Amino acid sequence: MRRLLLALLIAAPVEAQQVADTSFAPPVARPAYKEGLGPLIVLDEAHQNFHTVNGRYTAFAKLARRDGYRVVANTQKFSATSLKGARILVIANALNARNANGNWRLPTPSAFDAGEIAAVRDWVRRGGSLLLISDHMPFPGAMGDLGEAFGVHMMNGFAMQHYGNDSLGNGIFVHTRRSGSLTIHPITRGIDSVKVFTGQGFRIDHGAPILVIKSDVVMLMPTVAWQFSDSTPRTSARGLLQGAAITYGAGRVAVFAEAAMFSAQLAGANRTPMGMNNPAAPQNPRFLLNVLHWLSGLL
């Protein structure tokens, strides 16, 4: 019998274990826009989102504002009316109400109804820019239908390192220019490495890969988040993406398979820095600004 791969070695990341690091404030040497006069970023909070403006994406919002962007929360269903005026729509780790409050088990229905998906698709086609961020299971299940509208095929699981002795890592990677896992694109200009903190992997029908899984990694597809055993379905993740840039009609879509890389959080009892505040992620803030600059047409 194969020995247990991984069984609850990592506790489920409940709200009490991940809090915003409100002290994190990296400098922006040359803001892209004058303070408060830049494009409007709308961060979704209408779909049980795990990351919000005044919550786990506080650092995201603060960094964007220091670069001159305006940042507000969306609390309405997506429609032509609710999206009017937005330049960049950010959707990070949305959930269906069924999976709210830590019920991270299958099934994981879509967080968005058909009308909302059509509204976002049409808004992008007409020139809007979408930043779609879906972490590990259950988030790809909830956000997968929206991704499919743009040719993005998410895997509702966990991307974990696979070692020769059949043990698994923690899913924390560093994508580097040297390894080829960080590709050449305007979004990666001036960037040599990007650290991610346990996500998924996806495929795209068209567009430019940004972060590519090159090493020995497997996709684990559990029934309950963070619960793995020898019988948990798994498949190779080599070649799957954790970042991509897509043009769609007159608009742009940036997709990422991990959310903490754009946050600054303190995790667990030891309050370990996780995200842009992690000492091993010094270029993540610049990477986020590059993403926003590409979405707003500066790159």
N, C-alpha and C positions, 0 to 999 in steps of 0.2 A: 504494500500500500504506500502510495506517495505520501510523504509527510505533509502536514498542514502548511500551506503556503503562507498565509497571514490570517489571523483570526482576532479581530478587535485589538490589534497591537496599537492602533491609532484610534483614540477616542473620537466619536462623532463631534464635529466642530459646532457645537451648539452656541447660541448667542453669548452665553456667559464666558465662553472661552476665547472669543475674538472681539476686541473692542478697539475703537479708533485711537490711534496715537495722535492726539491733538497738538502735541508739541512739535511735530514734524513740519518743517517749513523750509524746503530747499530754496536757495536764491534763484531768481530768474534775472540773469545779467542784462539781457536786452529783450524786454517784453515785445511780443509781436504786435500788440495793439496798445493804445493808450488806455489807462485804467478805466474800466466800465464802458468802453466804447467798442469793444470787439464783438464778434458774432455771438449769437445767443445759443448756448448749449442747454438743452432740456434733458434732464436726467430722470428716467422713469421711476416713479414710486407708486404706480397704480396697480401693480401686479405682484403683490407679496414679495417685493424685491429684497434680497439679502443685503444689497449695498445701496445706500441712500445718501443724499447730500449732507445731512447732519449726522449720519451714522458711519458705516464702514468706508464710505467714499468721501469722507470729510477732506482727506488729503488730496484726493482727485480734484474736488471742487476748489480748494484753496490754491492749488498749483495752477489750475486753469485761470482762475481770477487774477493771480499775479501776472499771468501772461496777457491780461487784458480782456479775456473772454467774460461774458456774462453767463452766470449759471443759475438756473432755476429748476425746481422740481416739477414733474408732471404728476398730477393726481387724478387724471381723467382717462377714460378709455380712448384708444387711438382713433382719430377721425380726421377728416380734412380740417375741421374747425380746431381741434386740440393741437394739431401740428402746425397750424398757420403761424408764421413768424419765426419758427425754429430754424436754425442753420445746421445744427448737429443734434441728432437724437441719440442718447446713450441709454442702452438697455443692458443692465448688468444683473445676472442671476435672478430672473423672474421665475415665479412659480404659480401653478394653479392653486386655488384655495384648498384643494384636497390635500396637498402636500405641505401646507403651511404649518407653522408651530412644531417643526421638527419631525413631521411624519414623512421621512425621506425613504419611502418604500414604493415599489411598483404597485399599481400603475402610476405613471407620471403624466397626466393629461396636459394638453397645451395650455399655456398661461394666457393665450390670446384667442379670441374667436375669429371666425373667417372674415368678418367685416373689418376687424382691426388689422389683420394681416394684409388685406387688400389695401387699406388706407395707408399703411406704412410703405408697401410696395409702390403704390402710385405716387406717394410723396417723394420717394427716392428717385423714381423714374423721371419726375419733373425737375429734379435738381437738388433734392435734399441729401444729406449725408448721415449715414447710420453707423454708429459704433455698437456692435453686437458682441456681448461678452457672456459666454456661457461656461461655467465651471464644470466640475465633475458631476456625476449623477447625484441628484435628480434633475439638475438644471437643463442638461441637453434634451431630456424628455419633454420638459415644459417649453423649451424654446426652439425645438427642432422644426416644427411646422413653419415658423417664421423664417428660420434659416433656409428651408427648402425653397421658399419663394425667391431666394437669390442664388440658388444652386449650391447651397452649403449643406452637407450631409454630416450631421453630428452623431457621435457615438455616445450613448447614454451609460457611460461607465467611468472608470478611473484609469489613467495612464500611469503605470508604475514600472520602475526599473526591474529588469529580470536578470538575475545573476546565475552563474553556471551551476550552483548548488541548489537551484530551484527555489531560492529565497527571493523576496521582493524588497525593493527600496520604498521610499516614502513619496515618490512622485515629484520631488523637487529637482528641477533641471536648471542648467545654465546653457542657453543657446548662444553659440559663439560664431563669429565670423570665421575663425580659423577652422572649425570643424565643418563648416558649410551649413550648419543648422540655422544660422542667421543669414538670410539671403541679401543680395544687393538690390536695393529699392530706395526710392526717396525717403520712405519711412525709416530706413535704417541708416541714413546718412549720419556719419559721425559716431555711430554706435558700434562697439566691438562685442558686447555681450548683454544678454537680457535674462534675468532670473525669473523662473515661474515656480509656483508653489502648489503643486498637485492639481491637475486639471484633467481634461479629456483630449481627444484627438478627432479631427474631422477631415473630410475630403471636399473638394470644390469642383464644380463643372467647368469653371473658367475663372480667370483672375491670376493674381501673382502670389505665390507662396511667400510668407515672411518668416515664420518660425516652422522648421521642419524637424520632426523626430528622426534622428539619425542613428541613435544607439539602440541597444537591445532593451526594448520597452514592450510591455504587453498592455492590452486593454482588458481590464477586469470588468465584468458585467454582472454585478451583484443584484439581488432582489431588494436588499436593504443597504443603504449607503454605509460604507465603512465596515461591512460584515462580509468577510472573505473566508473561503475554505477551499479544500482540494476540489470540490465539485463546482466552484464558481466558474461559469463560462469565461474563457479568455481567448484572445487572438493577438497576433503580432500587431504592434502599433508602428513598426518601422515604416517610414514614408508618410505617415499621417501628419497633418498640420496642426499647429497650435496658434498660428497667426496667418492671416491672408488679407489682401487688398483687392477689391473687386470694383469695377466700374459697371454701373447699371443704368442704362438710359443716359440721362444728363446728370445722374447722381453718383455717389461713391458709397461703398460699404467697406468697413474694416471689421474683421471678425477675429476674435481671440478666444482660446479654449481654456482660459484661466483668468480669474478676476483679481486675485490678491496682488498680482504684479503691478497693478495701477492703484493700489491702496497703500496705506501705512497703518498697520494694525499691531496690537500687542496680543500675543496668543498664549493661552494656558496660564497655569499658576505662576510660571516663571516670567510671564509677560515678555516672551521672546519676540523681537521685532520681525514682522512678516509683511513683506511688500517693499515699497520704495524706501522704507526706513531700514531695511536689512543691510548690514555692512557689506554683504556679498552682492548687492544689487545697486551699485553706485550709478549706473547708467539708466536705470529704469525711469527716473523722472524725465530725463531728456528724451527717452523713447516715447513716453506718453505725449510730450509736447510735439514730437515729430508726427505722431498719429493724428493729433488734433490739427496740426498745420496742414497735413495732407488732406484731411477731411474738409477743411475750410478753404482749400485751394491755394495755400501759400507754397506748398511743395508739389 
